């Protein structure tokens, strides 16, 4: 993934904060669980990606967040398997076992799009944080599913970039230079990653889960997504913060049940159509 030329007015630390994810280590119990899955590597325009698939049945794809990895989504595997689905997780570009050093929500979304084309059809997507924004990008770009779940996800890249610039005290000219660098890096205008554009891909039922006290992604993002998505439900997950959403048994069960309910509704529609 080539990077654009960097203006001297942009602090290198800011580029790293935007484009260079951390790679948390894989815990022994996570490795043991992944070892029971079918592991595959995939050569894509976003680099070499790694996926793990559990079970058989309609496929649900789990998408991790920024500076995370596929293994952090393992809590959702068993409930979805019990509901009759196969579950696929993958390490996004520059994350986990995937190649690359720099990435973005666009790189993550394009990776999801490339993999789901390979795996089609896909029943559902369950995504956390930046993974949720990547899923919105993939839906906008043509990924079709019967249901999706969005946990603590942002809805505006413009806002994220501005917040990063403010955080390091950039002046107006340096902020403009940083925005230009980001646009060159992702290959699209910042506005292309805002919900006003992405909402055209929201043609299926969705569940939005967000803690009103989330200190990483503001709850206003969830509220905005819900207001712009007629087929969505919004759950206020108080007390779970940004990451405990992935470990809370009640929330995991609720999200899995939503995916399963969407599957039952789709089966009913198919049966009614077949009888017509």
Secondary structure, 3 states (H helix, E strand, C coil): CCCCCCCCCCCHHHHHHHHCCCCCCCCHHHHHHHCCCEEEEEEECCEEEEEEEECCCCEEEEECCCCCCHHHHHHHHHHHHHCCCEEEEEECCCCCCCCCCCCCHHHHHHHHHHHHHHHCCCCEEEEECHHHHHHHHHHHCCCCCCEEEEECCCCEHHHHHHHHHHHCCCCHHHHHHHHHHHHHHHCCCHHHHEHHHHHHHCCCEEEEEECCCCCCCCHHHHHHHHHCCCCEEEEECCCCCCCHHHCCHHHHHHHHHHHHHHHHHHHHHHHHHHHC
